[in-house]
């Protein structure tokens, strides 16, 4: 399988949406059949060592598969790969930080929205090795959506954390099935993340997730 950097992939697929000002990168369709069996992936599921985290880049297809596994649309116009309370659309956003910039995953279009061309990988993880990952996924609670539904900050946090847990476990299994490194990280530089992603006050960074080959 040919491997492309996010930058190269963006150059090939960049389009302007008439309805929004930001650019979007359409991801390849996710792989939804074949591949490694579930129980074999569970057996191989592990956190890659931080001291020697793999630095190789994922292909566009591999990144597509991971993002879809985390919160992809998998049943018609509604229904996602992870549980969301009361059938709400995914209320944990996924941002991808790479050497070519930062992007927001749009689960409804299975695409990446361009947020910034700045490489923020070295600025967001508390551990130095986080910067070695070719891609860092940043999971962020969509507090505005949850507040409209519940109006209880404790409940909102609990639901977001449960969703993030399911999302990262799916990512671990996808990484195991495709034989590349993954690592959940809770220690992060929250102020840098909020600033770099220009998050509203209602949103809360939950964790980061490292990917590399």
N, C-alpha and C positions, 0 to 999 in steps of 0.2 A: 504494500500500500504506500503510495507516495505521501510523504510528509510535507506539510506546508506550515510556515509560521503564520501567526495570526495576521501579521502585516501583509504577507503575500496573499493570504486568503481574502483579506479586506479589499486589496487592490482589484481582485478579480470579481468580487461580488458586491461592491459598494453601490448602493442605490439611494436616491433621495425619495423619501415618502412625501407625498403631496400634503398630507394632513399634519405632519410634524416637521420641526426644523432639524432634528438630529439625523445623522446617518445611521443606516442599519446594515448589518452583514447577515445575509440569509445563510443559515447553517445547512450542511447536507442533511438529508433525511436520516433520522436515527436508526440504528440497527435494532430491529425488534424481533428477530428470529435467528435461530441457529446459535453458534457460539458455544461457550462453555456452559455446562449444566449448573444449576443453582447450588447443589450440595458440594460440587467441586469448588465453586467460587467461595462458598462459606469456609471450606477447609483452608483455602489459600488466603483468605482475607486477613490483612495485617497492616500495621502502620510502618511505613518505610522509616529507617533509622534517621534521626535528625542530624547526626554527626557526619553522615555521608549521603545526604539526600540527592537522588538522581536529578541531573540538570537538563537532560534531553527534552526537546519539545514534543508535545503531542501533535498528532495529525489533526486536521480539521474534523475528520470523521470521529476520531477518538474523543475529542472535546464535545462534539455533538452528542455522542452516546452518553457521556457522563452527565451533561446538563439535562438531557431528556430524562435520564434515570432519576435525577434529583427532584424534578417537579413537572415532568412533561405531561402534555395532554394525551391521554391514552384511551378515552372512551367518548368518541363523538365530540360534541361541543362543550362537554363538561366531564369532569372525572379525571383525576390526576394519579400519577404513579405513587404518590404518598398521601396519607390521610390529612384532610383539611376539615376543621370543625364546621358543622352545619352546612356542608357543601359549598363553603366560600371558595372563591378563586384563591390560589396560593398567596398567603400573606407573609411569606418569608421571601424576600428578594435575593437574587443571586447576582453578584458582580464578579467579573473576571478581570484580574490584574495581570498583565503580561508585559514583556519588554517593549511592546508596541503601543501600550496605553491601557486604559481601563474601559470596560464595557459592562452594560447591564443586560442580563438575559431576559428576553421577552418570551415567556413560555407559550403565549397564545400564537405567536408567529414563528416560534422556534428560530429566533434570530438574536443577534447581539447589537445593542444600541451603543453608539460611540459616545462615551462620557468625556474622555480626556486622552490626549496623546502622551501624557506623562507616565513614566515608569515609576510606580509607587511601591513596588515589591519590597524594597529595602526599608521602607518607612512604616510598614503596618504590622509586622510581626515582632513580638517581644524578643524572640530568639533570633540570633544572627542567621542561622541556617535557613530561615524562611525565605530569605532573598534568593536562595539557590534554586527554588522551585521555578520551573518555566511558566507555570500558571498558578496563581493563588485565587481561589474562589472565596468571596466574602459574603457571608450570609447575614442579612439585615432584616430585622422585624419591621413590617409595615404597620407601624403603630396607628396610623390614621384609619386604616381599614378596620383594624380590630377594635378601636375605640368606638367607631360607629356601631359596631355589632354588640359590644359588651359594656363599655363604659366603666370597666373595672380593671385597673392596671395590673393587679396580681393575676387575674384570670388571663388577661391578654398575654402577659409574659409567659405563663405556663403553656398556653396553646402554641405560642411561637417557638418555645424551647422544644416541645414535643415534635413539632413539625421539622425543626432543624435537625433533631436527632435522627428522624426517619430519613431525611434527605442525605445526611452524611453517611449513613449506613448503606444506602443505595449506591452512593458514589464509591464507597469502599468495595462493594461487590462488583461494580462495573470495572473499577481499576484492576481488581484481581482477575476478572474474566479476560481483560485485554493485556494483562501482564505489564503493568506499569505502577510506579510508586504513588502512594497517597498517604496523607497524614492529617488528622484533625488537630487543630491548635486552638486552645481557648485563650491563651495569653496573647494579647494584641494591644497595639497602640490606638486606643479608641478615638482619642482626639484627632489623630492624624487621619484615621479612616473617615470620620465625620466631615472633616475639612476637605479631604481629597475627593470624596464622593458628593460633596455639597448636600448632605442629608438634612431633611427637615427635623425640627426638634422632636417630632413624634416618633422618628425611626431610631432603632437601637441595633448596633452591631452585636451579633450573637457569637460568631466564631469565624475562623478562617480555615480553609481546607487546601492543603498543598498538593499539587500534581506535578509529576515529572517522570521521565523515562531513563 
